[in-house]
Amino acid sequence: MWRSPKRTVLVGLTILLVGTAGAAAGTERPNVIFILADDLGYGDLGSYGQQVIRTPSLDRMAAEGIRFTQFYAGATVCAPSRSVLMTGQHTGHTHVRGNARGTAQSLREEDVTVAEVLQSAGYATGLFGKWGLGEVGMEGHPLSQGFDAFYGYLNQVHAHNYYPEFLWRGLQKVSLRNKVERTPRPYGGFEGGWATERKEYSHDLIMREALAWLEEQKDAPFFLYLALTIPHANNEATRAVGDGAEVPEYGVYEAEDWANPDKGQAAMITRMGRDVGALLRRLAELGIDEKTLVMFSSDNGPHNESNHDLLRFNPSGNLRGIKRDLYDGGIRVPFLAWWPGTIAPGQTSDHIGYFGDLMATVADLLDVDTPPGTDSISFAPTLRGRPGEQRTHDYLYWEFYEAGSAQAVRLRQWKGVRRPMLTGRLELYDVLRDEGERYDVARNYPEVVEEIERIMNEAHVPHPNWTPPSNR
């Protein structure tokens, strides 16, 4: 009987797991939690140099685990970054390569996700927060992509609003008590909007549901993908009322002599850190902290969409650019790993990795093969304190289809950026000596330019949904 490529891969993984069960006996597989912030900058946490916004719980997580300094998101905007995270394929290969609508922003039946690998290994799998890779009736719906449970937002425009009229639980709409002024979209539909009556804050609901699900799964291996919307702006609210930083209260920032969008931006990040701290404490209370690997990161660089002051917070730190740039400020992200008893505290790692590596890392932790067709290298050796066993990437690759398009490559100490894709002049930076990518040294290293251009041409596999402007 014919089986889809996905089905064949997952059956193979299941057989491999059964076949290696005896060899793996006595080796406890960890629970895995991946916490993803939305538009949080490399410099937005105290452990990465933030001086204004308070993030004590996340800074404690960094102090108790590993703080990665050379880790990258999958893309410089939301949907493709999450596609890279789930499929282990970079943006030259993964199906969703940009923010779009309809099936162009939906994973396909044949795409194999991290959740499916874990689900096939007997893990309970739950997604709480923002998905953005397929809606009801599409092949990319999370319940069709390896998740047993889902609560939150399917549509990323809907996820702009922290006080929506509904959220999704599985395939069912869950009505909330908020009232929303909705804005029609140019291409149809109107799921974006801003609240005229604020009753229920979505972030709080998502955290509550995630913690309840975690407690239900505490006695069995589980994968929790906690895809928070903080600190993404409500873009529609910014346009309508000039403030897209929606939060129930400003907390410790209430008395600051700042504009409200600045207070809201800071308060959202502090609230998120508080809740991550509560999750880590709950793991300890349940006695499963030493069985659980927790990772924390952001889907891309910081936004400037709430009408807040970037100069006040310096969210990119020393890096150049923000969200929608392929300079490091748009794609290098904070990345923390916490696993008491396995990860020694107080570590800083300069291992160069990216979102696509979650796939191979999970497979490594389960002692199974990584699905074929990925661009993924396990960083489990770094987590386990075995740096001598850590493999490195030949290169990392990104492409982006907005603002005229662009490509980028990280190759050892070098960073190449080409705008537009395929045809533009390549800029070259030594990001170890020039972290802010201020000095283009392409003229001095023609052999490196040639190598990176070759990589860009090879890494970009044409896709009918994603055509570079020069080829249209």
C-alpha positions as CSV (number, residue, x, y, z in Angstrom):
1,M,0.0,0.0,0.0
2,W,1.3,3.5,-0.9
3,R,2.4,5.6,2.1
4,S,3.2,9.3,2.1
5,P,6.8,10.3,2.6
6,K,5.9,11.6,6.1
7,R,4.2,8.3,7.0
8,T,7.2,6.3,5.8
9,V,9.6,8.4,7.8
10,L,7.5,8.2,11.0
11,V,7.0,4.5,10.7
12,G,10.7,4.1,10.3
13,L,11.3,6.2,13.4
14,T,8.9,4.1,15.4
15,I,10.5,0.8,14.2
16,L,14.0,2.3,15.2
17,L,12.7,3.3,18.6
18,V,11.3,-0.2,19.2
19,G,14.5,-1.8,17.9
20,T,16.8,0.2,20.2
21,A,14.6,0.1,23.3
22,G,16.7,-2.7,24.8
23,A,20.0,-0.8,24.2
24,A,18.5,2.3,25.6
25,A,17.1,0.6,28.7
26,G,18.1,2.5,31.8
27,T,18.6,5.7,29.9
28,E,15.7,8.1,30.8
29,R,14.6,10.3,28.0
30,P,14.1,13.9,29.1
31,N,10.9,15.9,28.9
32,V,11.5,18.8,26.4
33,I,10.1,22.3,26.8
34,F,10.8,24.9,24.1
35,I,9.7,28.4,25.0
36,L,9.5,30.9,22.2
37,A,9.1,34.6,22.7
38,D,7.8,36.7,19.8
39,D,10.0,39.6,18.5
40,L,12.3,39.6,21.6
41,G,15.7,41.1,20.8
42,Y,19.2,39.7,21.5
43,G,19.7,42.6,24.0
44,D,16.3,42.5,25.7
45,L,17.4,40.3,28.6
46,G,19.6,41.4,31.5
47,S,21.8,38.4,30.9
48,Y,22.5,39.7,27.4
49,G,23.2,43.3,28.5
50,Q,19.8,44.9,29.0
51,Q,20.0,47.8,31.4
52,V,16.4,49.0,31.6
53,I,14.0,46.1,31.4
54,R,13.9,43.8,34.4
55,T,14.2,40.1,33.7
56,P,15.3,38.5,36.9
57,S,13.8,35.0,36.4
58,L,15.2,34.7,32.9
59,D,18.6,35.9,34.1
60,R,18.5,33.3,36.8
61,M,17.7,30.7,34.2
62,A,20.8,31.8,32.3
63,A,22.9,31.6,35.5
64,E,21.7,28.1,36.2
65,G,22.2,26.8,32.6
66,I,23.9,27.7,29.3
67,R,23.7,31.1,27.7
68,F,24.4,30.8,24.0
69,T,26.0,33.9,22.3
70,Q,26.1,32.8,18.7
71,F,22.6,31.3,18.2
72,Y,20.3,32.2,15.4
73,A,16.6,32.2,14.6
74,G,15.3,30.5,11.5
75,A,14.4,33.7,9.8
76,T,13.9,37.4,10.4
77,V,10.1,37.2,10.5
78,C,7.6,34.9,12.3
79,A,6.3,32.2,10.0
80,P,9.4,31.0,8.2
81,S,11.4,31.1,11.5
82,R,8.8,28.7,13.0
83,S,8.8,26.6,9.9
84,V,12.6,26.2,10.3
85,L,12.2,25.4,14.0
86,M,9.6,22.7,13.3
87,T,11.1,21.0,10.2
88,G,14.8,21.4,10.7
89,Q,15.2,22.8,7.2
90,H,16.7,26.3,6.5
91,T,14.7,28.9,4.5
92,G,16.2,27.8,1.2
93,H,14.6,24.4,1.7
94,T,11.6,24.7,4.1
95,H,8.1,25.0,2.7
96,V,7.1,28.2,4.5
97,R,9.7,30.9,3.6
98,G,7.9,34.1,4.4
99,N,4.8,35.6,6.0
100,A,1.9,35.0,3.7
101,R,-1.7,33.8,3.8
102,G,-3.5,30.6,3.0
103,T,-1.7,27.4,2.1
104,A,1.5,29.3,1.3
105,Q,1.9,29.7,5.1
106,S,0.8,26.2,6.0
107,L,3.0,23.1,6.4
108,R,2.1,20.2,4.2
109,E,1.2,16.6,5.0
110,E,4.6,15.4,3.9
111,D,6.5,17.8,6.2
112,V,7.9,16.1,9.2
113,T,8.0,18.1,12.4
114,V,9.9,17.9,15.7
115,A,6.5,17.2,17.4
116,E,5.9,14.2,15.2
117,V,9.3,12.8,15.9
118,L,8.6,13.1,19.6
119,Q,5.0,11.9,19.3
120,S,6.3,8.8,17.4
121,A,8.6,8.1,20.3
122,G,5.7,8.0,22.8
123,Y,5.8,11.6,24.0
124,A,2.7,13.5,24.9
125,T,2.9,16.7,22.8
126,G,1.3,20.0,23.5
127,L,1.4,23.4,21.8
128,F,0.2,26.5,23.7
129,G,0.4,30.0,22.1
130,K,0.9,31.0,18.5
131,W,1.2,28.5,15.7
132,G,1.0,30.4,12.4
133,L,1.7,27.4,10.1
134,G,-1.7,26.2,9.2
135,E,-5.3,26.7,10.2
136,V,-8.5,24.6,10.4
137,G,-9.0,22.7,7.2
138,M,-5.3,22.9,6.2
139,E,-2.7,20.2,6.3
140,G,-0.6,22.4,8.6
141,H,-3.0,22.4,11.5
142,P,-1.0,21.5,14.6
143,L,-3.2,18.5,15.3
144,S,-2.1,17.2,11.9
145,Q,1.6,18.0,12.6
146,G,2.3,16.0,15.7
147,F,0.6,17.8,18.5
148,D,-1.9,16.0,20.8
149,A,-3.1,19.2,22.3
150,F,-3.3,22.8,21.1
151,Y,-4.6,26.0,22.7
152,G,-4.0,29.5,21.4
153,Y,-3.8,31.3,18.0
154,L,-3.7,29.6,14.6
155,N,-3.5,32.8,12.5
156,Q,-0.6,35.2,13.1
157,V,-2.7,38.3,12.4
158,H,-5.2,37.2,14.9
159,A,-2.3,36.8,17.4
160,H,-1.6,40.5,17.2
161,N,-4.5,41.1,19.6
162,Y,-3.9,40.2,23.2
163,Y,-7.6,40.6,24.0
164,P,-9.2,38.6,21.2
165,E,-12.8,37.5,21.1
166,F,-11.8,33.8,20.8
167,L,-8.9,31.4,21.0
168,W,-8.7,27.9,19.6
169,R,-8.6,24.7,21.6
170,G,-7.9,21.9,19.1
171,L,-10.4,22.4,16.4
172,Q,-12.9,24.3,18.5
173,K,-13.3,28.1,19.0
174,V,-13.3,29.1,22.6
175,S,-15.2,32.4,23.1
176,L,-13.8,35.0,25.4
177,R,-15.4,38.0,27.0
178,N,-13.4,40.7,25.2
179,K,-15.0,43.0,22.6
180,V,-12.9,43.8,19.5
181,E,-12.9,46.4,16.8
182,R,-11.7,44.5,13.8
183,T,-9.9,45.8,10.7
184,P,-10.7,44.3,7.3
185,R,-7.6,43.0,5.6
186,P,-6.9,44.1,2.0
187,Y,-6.9,40.5,0.8
188,G,-10.1,39.6,2.7
189,G,-10.9,38.6,6.3
190,F,-10.5,40.7,9.4
191,E,-9.0,38.6,12.2
192,G,-6.8,41.5,13.3
193,G,-8.1,44.2,15.6
194,W,-7.9,45.9,19.0
195,A,-10.0,45.5,22.1
196,T,-12.7,48.0,23.1
197,E,-13.5,45.9,26.2
198,R,-10.6,44.2,27.9
199,K,-11.6,41.3,30.1
200,E,-9.3,38.3,29.4
201,Y,-5.6,38.7,28.5
202,S,-4.5,35.9,26.1
203,H,-1.0,35.5,27.5
204,D,-2.3,34.7,30.9
205,L,-4.8,32.2,29.6
206,I,-2.1,30.5,27.5
207,M,0.2,30.2,30.5
208,R,-2.6,28.8,32.7
209,E,-3.5,26.2,30.1
210,A,0.1,25.2,29.5
211,L,0.8,24.7,33.2
212,A,-2.3,22.6,33.6
213,W,-1.4,20.4,30.7
214,L,2.2,20.1,32.0
215,E,0.9,18.8,35.4
216,E,-1.3,16.3,33.6
217,Q,1.7,14.9,31.8
218,K,4.2,14.9,34.7
219,D,4.5,11.1,34.9
220,A,5.2,10.5,31.3
221,P,7.7,12.0,28.8
222,F,6.3,15.1,27.2
223,F,7.1,17.9,24.7
224,L,5.7,21.3,25.5
225,Y,6.1,24.0,22.8
226,L,5.2,27.2,24.6
227,A,5.0,29.8,21.7
228,L,4.3,33.0,23.5
229,T,3.1,36.2,21.7
230,I,5.0,38.6,24.0
231,P,6.4,41.1,23.2
232,H,4.9,41.3,19.7
233,A,3.0,44.5,19.0
234,N,-0.7,44.7,18.2
235,N,-0.1,46.4,14.9
236,E,-3.8,47.3,14.4
237,A,-3.9,49.0,17.8
238,T,-0.8,51.0,17.0
239,R,-2.4,52.3,13.8
240,A,-5.7,53.0,15.5
241,V,-4.7,54.4,18.9
242,G,-0.9,54.9,18.7
243,D,-0.1,52.2,21.3
244,G,0.4,48.5,20.3
245,A,2.0,47.3,23.6
246,E,-1.0,45.7,25.2
247,V,-0.6,44.6,28.8
248,P,-3.0,44.5,31.8
249,E,-0.8,46.7,33.9
250,Y,2.6,48.4,33.8
251,G,3.7,47.0,37.1
252,V,7.1,48.3,38.2
253,Y,7.2,50.7,35.2
254,E,3.9,52.5,36.2
255,A,5.7,55.5,37.8
256,E,8.3,55.9,35.0
257,D,8.3,59.1,33.1
258,W,7.9,57.2,29.8
259,A,5.3,57.1,27.1
260,N,2.8,54.3,27.5
261,P,4.1,52.2,24.6
262,D,7.5,52.2,26.4
263,K,5.9,51.1,29.7
264,G,3.9,48.5,27.9
265,Q,6.9,47.1,26.0
266,A,8.9,46.7,29.2
267,A,6.0,45.4,31.2
268,M,5.3,42.6,28.7
269,I,8.9,41.4,28.8
270,T,9.0,41.4,32.6
271,R,5.6,39.6,32.7
272,M,6.9,36.9,30.4
273,G,10.0,36.5,32.5
274,R,8.0,36.2,35.6
275,D,5.9,33.4,34.1
276,V,8.8,31.5,32.8
277,G,10.2,31.6,36.3
278,A,6.9,30.2,37.6
279,L,7.1,27.4,35.1
280,L,10.6,26.4,36.2
281,R,9.6,26.5,39.9
282,R,6.6,24.3,39.1
283,L,8.9,21.7,37.5
284,A,10.9,21.6,40.7
285,E,7.8,21.3,42.8
286,L,6.6,18.4,40.7
287,G,10.0,16.8,41.1
288,I,10.7,16.6,37.4
289,D,13.1,19.5,36.9
290,E,16.1,17.1,36.5
291,K,14.1,15.2,33.9
292,T,13.3,18.2,31.9
293,L,15.3,20.2,29.3
294,V,14.0,23.7,29.0
295,M,15.0,26.0,26.1
296,F,14.1,29.7,25.7
297,S,14.6,31.8,22.6
298,S,12.9,34.3,20.3
299,D,11.6,33.9,16.8
300,N,13.5,36.8,15.3
301,G,15.0,40.2,16.2
302,P,13.2,43.0,18.0
303,H,10.3,44.9,16.4
304,N,9.6,48.6,16.2
305,E,5.8,48.3,15.8
306,S,4.4,49.3,19.2
307,N,5.3,53.0,18.8
308,H,7.8,52.5,21.5
309,D,11.3,54.0,21.7
310,L,14.1,51.6,20.5
311,L,16.8,54.0,21.8
312,R,15.5,53.6,25.4
313,F,15.9,49.9,25.4
314,N,18.6,49.1,22.8
315,P,17.0,45.7,22.1
316,S,19.6,44.6,19.6
317,G,22.5,45.3,21.9
318,N,25.7,45.7,19.9
319,L,24.2,44.1,16.8
320,R,23.1,45.8,13.6
321,G,19.4,45.8,12.5
322,I,16.1,44.6,13.9
323,K,13.3,42.4,12.7
324,R,13.2,42.2,8.8
325,D,16.9,42.6,8.6
326,L,19.3,39.8,7.8
327,Y,22.0,41.6,9.7
328,D,22.6,39.9,13.0
329,G,20.2,42.2,14.9
330,G,17.4,40.6,12.9
331,I,18.3,37.0,13.3
332,R,20.8,36.4,16.2
333,V,18.6,35.7,19.3
334,P,19.0,35.0,23.0
335,F,19.1,31.3,23.6
336,L,19.1,29.7,27.0
337,A,19.2,26.0,28.0
338,W,18.3,24.8,31.5
339,W,18.5,21.2,32.6
340,P,19.4,20.8,36.3
341,G,21.7,17.9,37.0
342,T,22.8,17.6,33.4
343,I,23.7,21.1,32.4
344,A,26.3,22.6,34.8
345,P,25.3,26.1,35.8
346,G,27.0,29.3,34.8
347,Q,28.0,28.4,31.3
348,T,28.4,30.6,28.2
349,S,28.7,28.9,24.8
350,D,29.8,30.4,21.5
351,H,28.6,27.3,19.6
352,I,27.1,28.6,16.3
353,G,23.7,27.0,15.9
354,Y,20.2,27.9,14.8
355,F,16.5,26.9,15.1
356,G,16.9,24.1,12.6
357,D,19.1,22.2,15.0
358,L,16.2,21.4,17.4
359,M,15.3,18.5,15.1
360,A,18.7,16.7,15.3
361,T,19.0,17.6,19.0
362,V,15.7,16.0,19.8
363,A,16.6,12.9,17.7
364,D,19.9,12.7,19.5
365,L,18.3,12.9,22.9
366,L,15.9,10.0,21.9
367,D,18.8,8.0,20.3
368,V,17.0,7.9,16.9
369,D,18.0,9.0,13.5
370,T,17.3,12.5,12.3
371,P,14.6,12.5,9.6
372,P,16.2,12.7,6.1
373,G,16.3,16.0,4.2
374,T,17.1,18.3,7.1
375,D,19.7,21.0,7.6
376,S,20.2,20.1,11.3
377,I,23.1,19.3,13.7
378,S,22.5,18.2,17.2
379,F,23.8,20.5,20.0
380,A,23.1,17.8,22.6
381,P,26.9,17.3,23.2
382,T,27.1,20.9,24.3
383,L,24.1,20.4,26.6
384,R,25.6,17.3,28.1
385,G,29.0,19.0,28.7
386,R,30.9,17.1,25.9
387,P,32.3,19.9,23.8
388,G,34.8,17.5,22.1
389,E,31.9,15.6,20.5
390,Q,30.1,18.8,19.2
391,R,29.9,19.0,15.5
392,T,29.7,22.3,13.7
393,H,27.9,23.6,10.7
394,D,29.7,24.2,7.4
395,Y,27.5,27.3,7.2
396,L,24.1,28.7,8.2
397,Y,21.8,30.2,5.5
398,W,18.8,32.5,5.4
399,E,16.7,34.1,2.7
400,F,14.0,36.8,2.9
401,Y,11.4,37.9,0.4
402,E,10.3,41.3,1.7
403,A,11.9,44.7,1.0
404,G,13.3,43.6,-2.3
405,S,14.6,40.3,-0.9
406,A,17.9,39.3,0.6
407,Q,20.2,36.3,1.5
408,A,22.6,35.8,4.3
409,V,25.3,33.2,5.2
410,R,27.2,32.7,8.4
411,L,30.5,31.0,7.5
412,R,33.0,30.6,10.3
413,Q,33.8,34.2,11.4
414,W,32.3,35.6,8.2
415,K,28.8,36.9,7.6
416,G,27.7,37.6,4.0
417,V,24.6,39.6,3.1
418,R,23.3,39.9,-0.5
419,R,20.5,42.2,-1.5
420,P,18.6,41.5,-3.7
421,M,18.7,37.7,-3.7
422,L,20.8,35.9,-6.3
423,T,21.8,39.1,-8.2
424,G,22.9,41.7,-5.6
425,R,26.4,42.7,-4.5
426,L,27.6,40.7,-1.5
427,E,28.5,42.6,1.7
428,L,31.1,40.8,3.9
429,Y,31.6,41.2,7.6
430,D,34.0,39.6,10.1
431,V,31.4,39.3,12.9
432,L,33.9,38.1,15.5
433,R,35.9,41.3,15.2
434,D,33.0,43.5,14.0
435,E,29.9,42.3,15.8
436,G,27.9,45.3,14.7
437,E,28.6,44.6,11.0
438,R,29.8,48.1,10.4
439,Y,32.7,47.5,8.1
440,D,32.2,45.8,4.7
441,V,35.5,44.0,3.9
442,A,34.3,42.3,0.7
443,R,37.1,44.0,-1.4
444,N,39.8,42.6,0.9
445,Y,38.6,38.9,0.8
446,P,37.5,38.1,-2.7
447,E,38.0,34.3,-2.1
448,V,35.6,34.4,0.8
449,V,33.1,36.4,-1.2
450,E,33.3,33.8,-4.0
451,E,32.8,30.9,-1.5
452,I,29.7,32.6,0.1
453,E,28.2,33.4,-3.2
454,R,28.5,29.7,-4.2
455,I,26.8,28.7,-0.9
456,M,24.0,31.1,-1.5
457,N,23.4,29.8,-5.0
458,E,23.4,26.2,-3.8
459,A,21.4,26.7,-0.7
460,H,18.5,28.4,-2.4
461,V,16.2,25.7,-3.9
462,P,13.5,27.3,-6.1
463,H,10.0,27.1,-4.8
464,P,6.8,28.0,-6.7
465,N,5.4,30.0,-3.8
466,W,8.6,32.0,-3.2
467,T,10.1,33.7,-6.2
468,P,12.9,36.3,-5.8
469,P,11.8,39.7,-7.2
470,S,14.5,39.5,-9.9
471,N,13.0,36.4,-11.3
472,R,9.4,37.6,-11.4
